[in-house]
Amino acid sequence: MTIRSGPLARRLGLGDAVVIGLGSMIGAGIFAAFAPAAAAAGAGLLIGLAIAAVVAYCNASSSAQLAAQYPTSGGTYVYGRERLGEWAAFLAGWAFVIGKTASCAAMALTFAAYAAPAGWEKPVAVAAILALAAVNYFGVSRTAGLTRIIVVFVLAVLALVVIAGLTATGTPRADLGLGMFDHGWYGILQAAGLLFFAFAGYARIATMGEEVKDPARTIPRAILGALALALVVYILVAVTLLLVLGPERLAASTAPLADVVAPTDWTWAAPVVRIGAAAAALGALLALIAGIGRTSLAMARNRDLPAWLAAVHPVHKVPHHAEIALAVVVSLLVVTVDLRAAIGFSSFGVLLYYFVANVAAFTQDRQHRRYPKPVQVLGALGCIVLVATLPLVSIGVGICVLVVGAVGRLVVLRRRRARV
């Protein structure tokens, strides 16, 4: 059977690219990541958020600089291959695909937790995966259009939470200056690593570089623009959560944004917040499927994944085999994935992915350089520090997955050499 692997169509403008990046960042992470971050650092999660934002900026600028030079699908997998060699590319791509596949399962379960009747969470999660994979199958312009609708709705819900929390009367306010360092710097750095999970969506823009119009100009602007908008939203939500709930209640909450509006005069808003959380999870899942499909496509083109995954649909111009395979794998994962563990594992994979991006950007020549080299050095060091302070289970599972991928690639390479 002949596999069609032609070019993807350039259909996304600057607004579409920003929306896809923002839809990936303003997703289920903002509804799920603050509770484990508060458990790790208490009120110090605000410092952790600032650290995560700095590392995210360094990573985003490196990705933007690289994407302008290499505007094709695959993101850091392609950049690592061009700048550092095949092994660096493989490890970056493998870490991204595996980590984000776990994130897909977490997003689907988050959606089902808010939207499904009791006992029906897993079937609903699988249905969401299959439905959104179908949306991606029929073209990237549909992905951008649906993401735009979801982003607008979720931003409106988050604005509702912030206004309700900050204007409510009769509820005590926590003192943000107290207990900021009670959990120490290790806890703060662990919170930063967990919160980085919510920032990582700007990678989706770079992985879709082959579908963006005027990529050398559009991708850098879209990456940094989406990151800046997401940071403003995160700061407002984090401050509201800490003021209204306090660090202890926030750490114990399973639905912190809904808990913000529950004790206020805005109790009618709690169901709306739950709908917003479900929509955010759908938006993040939609963008994740698109991004993982493109990275898998790039790896399959270079035979780092099975060549069957390199197929591009002749009409819809999407990597349909990769997206079908992803939908099947994620559907299987939803029966075993734990949301909080998935956040740590996803952060492990994505931080290593961006470590490769920073090192690759460091090697670019002056003609293609947009940011000074110390930015890439800070980004690479930040990734390593945050990985080292993640929960030990996340680190252990992440290392095992990397080893399995590396061993598998060695076996494939040895067989290829034997055939020659």
C-alpha positions in Angstrom: 0.0 0.0 0.0 1.3 3.5 -0.9 1.4 6.0 1.9 0.6 9.6 0.8 2.8 12.0 2.6 2.5 15.3 0.8 2.7 18.8 2.2 0.1 20.2 4.6 -2.0 23.2 3.5 -1.1 26.7 4.8 -4.5 27.9 6.1 -3.8 29.6 9.4 -3.3 33.3 9.9 -2.0 35.1 13.0 -5.3 35.2 14.8 -5.9 31.5 14.2 -2.4 30.7 15.5 -2.8 32.8 18.6 -6.2 31.2 19.3 -4.8 27.7 19.0 -1.9 28.5 21.4 -4.2 30.3 23.8 -6.8 27.4 23.6 -4.0 25.0 24.5 -2.9 27.1 27.5 -6.2 28.3 28.8 -7.4 24.7 29.0 -8.0 22.2 31.8 -4.6 23.1 33.3 -6.0 26.3 34.8 -8.8 24.3 36.4 -6.6 21.5 37.6 -3.0 22.7 38.2 -3.4 25.2 41.0 -4.6 22.6 43.6 -1.5 20.4 43.4 0.7 23.5 43.1 -0.8 24.8 46.4 -0.2 21.4 48.0 3.4 21.7 47.1 4.1 25.4 47.9 1.1 26.9 49.7 0.9 30.7 49.0 4.4 30.3 47.5 2.7 29.0 44.3 2.6 32.7 43.2 6.4 32.6 43.2 6.2 29.3 41.5 4.0 30.8 38.9 6.5 33.6 38.2 9.3 31.1 37.9 7.2 29.0 35.5 6.4 32.1 33.5 10.1 33.0 33.1 11.1 29.5 32.0 8.1 29.5 29.6 9.2 32.8 28.1 12.7 31.5 27.5 11.3 28.4 25.9 8.8 30.3 23.9 11.4 32.7 22.5 13.7 29.8 21.6 10.7 28.0 19.9 9.8 31.3 18.0 13.4 31.8 16.9 13.7 28.2 15.6 10.3 28.2 14.0 11.1 31.2 11.9 14.1 29.4 10.4 12.4 25.9 10.1 8.7 26.6 9.4 7.5 23.0 9.1 5.5 20.5 11.1 7.2 18.8 14.1 8.4 21.6 16.3 11.4 20.8 18.5 11.7 17.4 16.9 12.6 19.1 13.6 14.7 21.8 15.3 16.7 19.2 17.2 17.3 17.1 14.1 18.5 20.2 12.1 20.7 21.6 14.9 21.8 18.8 17.2 21.4 15.5 15.3 19.0 12.5 15.1 19.2 11.3 18.7 18.4 14.7 20.2 15.5 15.0 17.8 14.2 11.5 18.7 14.3 12.1 22.5 12.6 15.5 22.1 9.9 14.0 19.9 9.4 10.9 22.0 9.1 13.0 25.2 6.6 15.3 23.6 4.4 12.5 22.0 4.3 10.3 25.2 3.9 13.2 27.6 1.2 14.9 25.6 -0.6 11.6 25.0 -0.9 11.3 28.8 -2.2 14.9 28.8 -4.9 14.0 26.3 -6.1 11.3 28.7 -6.1 13.8 31.5 -8.0 16.4 29.5 -10.6 13.9 28.5 -11.1 12.7 32.1 -11.3 16.3 33.3 -14.1 17.0 30.8 -15.9 13.9 31.9 -15.6 14.7 35.6 -17.5 18.0 35.0 -19.9 16.9 32.3 -20.7 13.2 32.8 -23.3 11.6 35.2 -21.8 9.6 38.0 -20.5 6.3 36.7 -20.4 7.4 33.1 -17.1 9.3 33.3 -14.9 7.0 31.3 -17.4 6.3 28.4 -18.0 10.0 28.1 -14.2 10.6 28.1 -13.8 8.1 25.2 -16.7 9.7 23.3 -15.0 13.1 23.7 -11.7 11.8 22.3 -13.3 10.2 19.3 -15.5 13.3 18.5 -12.6 15.7 18.6 -10.3 13.4 16.6 -13.1 13.5 14.0 -13.1 17.3 14.0 -9.3 17.3 13.4 -9.7 14.7 10.7 -11.7 17.0 8.5 -9.2 19.9 8.4 -7.2 22.3 10.5 -9.4 25.2 9.6 -12.2 23.5 11.5 -9.8 22.9 14.4 -9.1 26.7 14.6 -12.7 27.6 14.3 -13.9 25.4 17.1 -11.0 26.4 19.3 -11.9 30.1 18.9 -15.4 29.4 20.1 -14.2 27.5 23.1 -11.5 30.1 24.1 -14.1 32.9 24.1 -16.4 31.0 26.3 -13.7 29.9 28.7 -12.3 33.4 29.1 -15.8 34.6 29.9 -16.2 32.0 32.6 -12.8 32.8 34.1 -13.7 36.5 34.1 -16.9 35.6 36.0 -14.9 33.7 38.6 -12.5 36.5 39.1 -15.2 39.2 39.4 -17.3 37.0 41.8 -14.3 36.2 44.0 -12.9 39.7 44.2 -16.2 41.6 44.7 -18.0 39.2 47.1 -18.7 40.6 50.5 -18.9 38.8 53.8 -16.2 36.2 53.0 -12.7 36.4 54.7 -9.7 37.1 52.6 -6.4 35.3 53.0 -3.2 37.3 53.5 -1.0 36.6 50.5 2.1 37.8 52.4 1.8 35.1 55.1 3.3 31.7 54.6 4.9 32.4 51.3 8.0 30.4 52.1 6.5 27.9 54.6 7.1 25.0 52.1 10.7 26.1 51.2 12.2 26.6 47.8 11.9 22.9 47.0 8.1 23.2 47.3 8.1 26.5 45.3 10.1 24.9 42.5 7.9 21.8 42.5 4.9 24.1 42.2 6.6 25.9 39.2 7.1 22.5 37.5 3.5 21.6 38.0 2.2 25.0 36.8 4.4 24.7 33.8 2.0 22.1 32.6 -0.5 24.9 32.0 1.9 27.1 30.0 3.1 24.4 27.6 0.4 25.0 25.0 2.4 27.5 22.8 4.2 24.5 21.5 1.2 23.7 19.4 1.8 26.7 17.3 5.3 25.7 16.4 4.3 22.0 15.7 1.8 23.3 13.1 4.4 25.5 11.3 3.7 23.8 8.0 0.1 25.1 8.1 0.7 28.7 9.0 0.7 31.5 6.5 3.9 33.6 6.3 5.4 31.4 9.1 8.7 33.3 9.6 6.6 36.4 10.7 3.5 34.8 12.1 4.8 32.0 14.4 7.1 34.2 16.6 4.4 36.8 17.1 1.7 34.2 17.8 3.8 32.3 20.3 4.8 35.3 22.4 1.3 36.9 22.0 -0.5 33.8 23.3 2.0 33.4 26.2 1.5 37.0 27.3 -2.3 36.7 27.2 -2.3 33.4 29.1 0.1 34.8 31.8 -2.3 37.7 32.6 -5.2 35.3 33.0 -3.2 33.0 35.2 -2.1 35.7 37.5 -5.7 37.0 38.0 -7.0 33.5 38.6 -4.2 32.5 41.0 -4.6 35.7 43.1 -8.4 35.2 43.3 -8.1 31.5 44.3 -5.6 32.3 47.1 -7.5 35.3 48.4 -10.9 33.5 48.5 -9.9 29.9 49.4 -6.5 30.3 51.1 -3.7 27.9 50.4 -5.1 25.0 52.6 -8.6 24.9 51.0 -7.1 25.4 47.6 -4.7 22.4 48.0 -7.6 20.2 49.1 -10.1 21.3 46.4 -11.0 19.1 43.5 -12.9 22.0 41.7 -11.3 25.2 43.1 -12.8 27.6 40.6 -16.3 26.4 41.4 -15.5 26.6 45.1 -14.7 30.3 44.7 -18.2 31.2 43.6 -20.1 28.8 45.8 -20.0 30.8 49.1 -20.8 34.1 47.4 -24.0 35.8 46.2 -23.1 34.3 42.8 -24.0 30.7 43.6 -25.9 30.5 40.3 -22.5 30.7 38.6 -21.2 27.4 40.0 -22.8 25.3 37.2 -21.5 27.8 34.6 -18.0 27.4 36.0 -18.3 23.6 35.7 -19.5 24.0 32.1 -16.5 26.3 31.5 -14.1 23.7 32.9 -15.6 21.0 30.6 -15.3 23.4 27.6 -11.7 24.2 28.6 -10.8 20.6 28.7 -12.3 20.1 25.3 -10.3 23.0 23.9 -7.1 21.7 25.3 -7.8 18.2 24.0 -8.6 19.5 20.5 -5.4 21.4 20.3 -3.4 18.5 21.8 -4.6 16.0 19.2 -3.6 18.5 16.4 -0.1 19.0 17.9 0.7 15.4 18.6 -0.5 14.4 15.2 1.9 16.8 13.5 4.9 15.8 15.7 4.1 12.1 15.0 3.9 13.0 11.3 7.4 14.6 11.3 8.9 11.6 13.2 7.3 9.1 10.9 8.6 11.0 7.8 12.1 10.3 9.3 11.3 6.7 10.2 11.5 7.4 14.0 8.0 6.2 14.2 6.2 3.7 11.8 6.0 5.0 8.3 2.2 4.4 8.3 1.8 7.5 10.6 3.3 9.7 7.8 0.1 9.6 5.7 -1.5 12.9 4.9 -5.2 12.8 3.8 -5.4 13.7 0.1 -8.4 16.0 0.5 -8.4 17.3 4.1 -4.5 17.7 4.2 -4.2 16.4 7.8 -2.0 13.5 9.2 -5.1 11.3 9.6 -3.3 8.0 10.4 -1.4 9.6 13.2 -4.6 11.2 14.6 -6.5 7.9 14.4 -3.7 6.0 16.2 -3.6 8.7 18.9 -7.4 8.5 19.5 -7.1 4.8 20.0 -4.2 5.0 22.4 -5.7 7.8 24.5 -9.0 5.9 24.6 -7.2 3.0 26.2 -5.3 5.3 28.6 -8.4 6.9 30.1 -9.2 3.8 32.1 -5.9 4.0 34.0 -4.7 7.6 34.1 -4.8 9.6 37.3 -5.2 13.4 36.6 -2.7 14.7 39.1 -0.1 12.1 38.2 -0.6 12.9 34.5 0.2 16.6 35.2 3.5 15.7 36.6 4.4 13.2 33.9 3.3 15.6 31.2 5.5 18.3 32.7 8.5 15.9 32.8 8.2 15.2 29.1 7.5 18.7 27.9 10.3 20.2 30.0 12.8 17.8 28.4 11.3 18.7 25.0 12.0 22.4 25.7 15.5 21.7 27.0 16.3 20.4 23.5 14.7 23.5 22.0 16.8 25.9 24.1 20.0 24.0 23.2 19.1 24.0 19.5 18.3 27.7 19.6 21.7 28.3 21.3 23.5 26.9 18.2 21.7 29.2 15.7 23.9 31.7 13.8 23.6 35.5 14.0 21.5 35.7 10.8 18.7 33.7 12.4 19.1 34.9 16.0 16.3 37.0 17.5 17.1 36.7 21.2 20.5 36.7 23.1 22.2 33.4 24.0 21.7 34.0 27.8 18.0 33.6 27.3 18.5 30.1 25.9 21.0 29.2 28.7 18.5 30.4 31.3 15.7 28.4 29.7 17.8 25.2 29.5 18.9 25.5 33.2 15.3 26.3 34.2 14.0 23.1 32.5 16.5 20.9 34.2 15.8 22.4 37.7 12.0 22.1 37.3 12.3 18.5 36.1 14.5 17.6 39.1 11.9 19.0 41.6 8.9 17.2 40.1 7.2 14.4 42.2 9.5 11.4 42.3 6.9 9.1 40.7 6.7 11.5 37.7 10.4 11.5 37.3 10.7 7.7 37.6 8.0 7.0 35.1 9.4 9.6 32.7 12.9 8.1 32.8 11.5 4.6 32.2 9.6 5.9 29.2 12.6 7.6 27.7 14.7 4.4 28.2 12.1 2.3 26.5 12.0 4.7 23.5 15.8 4.8 23.3 16.1 1.0 23.4 13.4 0.6 20.8 15.2 3.0 18.5 18.5 1.2 19.0 16.8 -2.1 18.0 15.3 -0.6 14.9 18.6 1.0 13.8 20.4 -2.3 14.3 17.9 -4.2 12.2 18.2 -1.6 9.4 22.0 -1.9 9.4 21.7 -5.7 9.3 19.5 -5.5 6.2 22.1 -3.3 4.5 
